[in-house]
Amino acid sequence: MPFSGGIQSFTAPRVGRDQAAKELEALSESERQDVIRDLYGLEAATEEDPKIIEQQLKELDEALEALPEWKKEHFERAQELCPEIANDPAFRLRFLRAERYDAEKAAQRTLKYWKFKEEIFGKDRAYRKLVLKDYTEDDLATARNHGLWLLPKPDQSGRAILFTAKPKWSYKHRHNLVRWVWYLAEAALEDESTQLNGILVIGFDDGPFSFSQFDRKLESKIMHLGVECMPVRWIAVHHFFDSKVHEMIVPFILFMVGKTLRSRFIIYPGSKRHTRLDKLEQVGMPRDILPKVMGGDDEFDVCEWMEERKAAGK
């Protein structure tokens, strides 16, 4: 069931690695320190004061109320159809945490969350808590190809790790893969430490790869989901590949991730595999939490994980 998306357009916006390096050089000292803290997991999660959180939730309510009605169609539908989720303070707090407690940004992310959820799941599924039984067989077939999963253990700073192997991606429709990313992000957010500390991404794209396997529209949807919609911070990306094709594709991805994540997008090209695990250990990801496929010790099986979650009603 592979989908051949293709790069679509070589005139699409891109950011070269030289330009990304110049952006990094142009950062202020405090911005550079933020990048270092994110890459190495040096910043402890914020200690939340319940009274301050209560006030910030009120500010989020006010920010949502102040937004124009025409922007709130999907959010208001959520309030009507699943108020137990949409109005739950614990759920709304996720958006504040994702935006470092900026109420206005959290309000914008909330609206985008509900709009995009309806876009990819439809009205019949968007306004409820989704579990595996709500996913189509095509969605689940995409999940079983071992191209995208959550590692069982977080890094040494408590951040969840999303592992992706793009050469193994296979799907009938783009939404199959986007829905699976959604499910994994929601699963990661079940752990409060992920809400506080965020998610890291390891892209392990070794092996043969052709331009026809790069679907720019799909990548754009995934970036929109992660960077703008889901109530979670995507902290950094560590991208490994040994294909010349990826060298040509990376600028398109660097454009799509946006400036903030671009400064935290680390590229490991080439075939010197023996150095890779050492580099990840330096940023808090030791060999014992990394999958066998990239030389680590963990033998995680995504199909077994899915069956366990299905049995638990998740």
N, C-alpha and C positions, 0 to 999 in steps of 0.2 A: 503493500500500500504506500510506497514512497511517493511524495509529491515533488515534482520538479518545478521549483519556483523561479530559479534563475535570478541573476543579479538585476534584471529589469532595465537598468539604465546606468551607463557609465558617466552620465552627466549629473547624476544624483549628488546632493551635497555630501561633502566629505571633509575630514580633518586629517591631514598627514601627521605622521609621528614627529616631524620637525616642528610643525605648528603647535602640537600638543606640548612639546618640550619647551617652546617659547612661552606658552601660557603658564607652565609651571614655574619658569624662571621669573615671570612677571608677578607672581603671588607676593603678597606682603609676608613679613616674617611670621606674623600670627597665623596667617592662612597656611603657610608651609608647615608650621607646627601642628595645625589641625590635620593636615594630610599625613604627617608622620604618626600622629596618635592613632589615626584610623587604620593605617597600614599595619602598624605593630601592635594594635590593641592596647595602647598605653593609658587610655582614659577609662576610668571606672564608671560604671553606670550611675546615673544621677540618683541620689537619695531623695525620694519624693516625700514632701510634707503633705499629709492629708488635707490640711486646711488650705494650702496653696493650690493643690489639685482641685479642690472644690471650687475655688475662685476661678481657676483656669477653665474649668468645664462651663462655668457661667459665661465666661468670655467667649467660649466657642459657641454656645447657644446664641449669644448676641451677634456674633459674626455671621452665623448661619441665617439668623433672622434678617440681617441687614442686606443680604444678597438679593439681587432682583428676582422676582417671581419666575420669570421665564427661564432662569438658570436652574431652578429647583424642582423641575418636573419629576425627575427620577427619585430625588431625595424625599419629596413629599409623598410619592407613591410608596416608598419604603416605609415611611411613617404610618401610612394607612394600612399597608398589607402585612408588615412585620414590625410593629412598634416595639416588640420585645427585643429586637435586635437594634433597630435604628436609633431608639431612644435610650438604650442601655448605657449608663455612664462608663462601664468597663469597656464597652465597644468603642465609644467615642474617645476614650482616653488613648486608645491605640493611635488615633490620628494626631493627637497632640504630641505624643511621644515621637511619632515619625517626623514631625516638623519641629522638634526641639521646643515644644510648648508655645509655638507661635499660633495663636488662635485663628488669625485670618488665613494663614496658609493651610491650617488644619481644616478649616471650613471649605476651602477650594478643593482640597484633596477628597473630602467627604463627598462632595457633589460628583467629582470625577469617578469615584469608586462606584457609586450606584448607577451612573450612566453607563460606564463600561461593563459593569456586571450584567446589566440588561442586554447590552449589545452582544455579548458573547454567549450568554445563557438563554436569552429570551425571557419574556415576562413570566412565563409559567415556572421558571426555576430561579430567577434572580432574587426573588424576595422571600427567601428562606435560607436556613442554614443548610448548606450542601454537604452531603456525605457521598461516599463512593457509589452507592446504589443509584444516585441521581445522575451519574455520568453515563454517556452512551457507550456502546461496545466499541465504537471507533475511538472514543476518548481513551478507554482503558487499553485498547490495543496499542495506542501511541505510548501510554505509560509503561507498558510491559517491554518495550524495546531496549530498556536499559540505557537510554540516551539522556535521561534527566532525572535526578533524584536528590533527596536530602541525605546528607551523611548522618549516620546515627549519633555521632558525638560532635559537640561544638568545638570551636577552637579554644585555646587556653584563656581567652578573654570572655568566654560564654557566648560567642556569636555563632549563629547557625551557619551551615555551609551548604550551599546549593551546588551540586556537581553536574556538569553538563558535558556531554560528548557529542558534538554536533554531527560527526559522520554517521552516528547511529540514529539520528532523528528520522522518524518515519511517520507519516500522517496522511489521512485522506483529505482533510480540510485544515486550513490554518487554525481554525477555532479549536480543533482537537488538541493541538499543542499548547495554545494559549490557555485553554481550560485546565490543562495539566499543570502549567506553571502557577495558575491561580490556586489550584488545590494544594500544591506544595507550599506556597506562601502562607495560605491559611493554616496548614498543618504546623508550619514553623511558628506561627503566631500563637499557637496554643500554649507555648512556653513563654511566660512573662519575660524571661531573660532575653528572648529574641525581640520582644517589643522594646526593651530598654537598650539592647546592644546592637541590634540590626543583623543583617545577613551578608555573608561573604559569598562570592561566586568563584568557583574554579572551572574554567573552560579547558577541557582536555581534548584537543582536536587533532591528535596525531592520526596519521594514516592518510590514505588517498582521499582527496577532496576535490570536487570540480565546481566550476562556477554555477552549474545547474542546481547544485545543492544549497546554494546561498539564496535565500528568499528574503529580499530586503523588506517587503511589506510585512512578512511575519516578524522579522527582527524588530521592525518599528512598533508593531503591536505589543510585543513582549516588553520593549523598553518603556512604552507608554504605561503599560500595566504596572511595571515595577517602580519606575522613577516618579510617576505622577499620580497613580491611582491607589495602589495597595497601601495600607497603613503600616509601613515598615521602611526603615532606612536601608538602602543597599550600600554597604560600606565601601567595598573594594572588589575589583575583578582581577583575577590572576589567570591570564590566557596563555596556554601552551599549545604550540603547533609546530609541525615540521614540514608543512606544505608551502610551496611558493604561491599557491593560489591564495592562501590566507594572508600573505604579505600584501596582496592587492585588495583584499576584502577589509582588512583592519581599518583603513581610513573611513569607510562607510559606517562601521560600528562606532568608531570614536566620535563621529558627528552625532549619531543617534543617542549616545549615552548622556550627552550634555556636559557642560563645562565642569561641574562639581565632580561627577564620577569619572570624567576623563582624567583628572589629576590623580585619580586613585586606580587607574587602569594600567596594570603591569603586564608587559608582554614578554614572553619567554620563547622566542623563535629558535628553530634549529633542532638538532637531534641529540644534544648532549644530555641524555636522560639521567645520567648518574648524578648530575648536579641539581636536578629539579627538587628532589625531596629535601635537600639541604636548604635550598632557598625558601621553601615553604615553612620549614622548621624555624627559620629565622624570624618569620612573622607569626609564629604561634600555632602552626599546624604540623605537629609531629607525625612521623611515619605511621604510628599505630592507629590514627584516626582516618588515614587516607586509604582509598580503595586499592585493591590488588591491581586493577587495570592500569594504574599509573605507578605501580611499584610499592604501594603501601601494604599494610598488614590486614586491613579490614575486608571481610568477605561478605559484605552486605548484599542481600538479594531483594530487589525492589518488589518482585512478585510476592514473596513471603510477607514483606511489610504490608503490601496492599491487602492480602488475605487477613492479616491480623487486625488491620484497621477496619476492614469490612465486618469482621466478626464482632468488633467492639462498637459497631454502629457509627463509625467515623467516616 
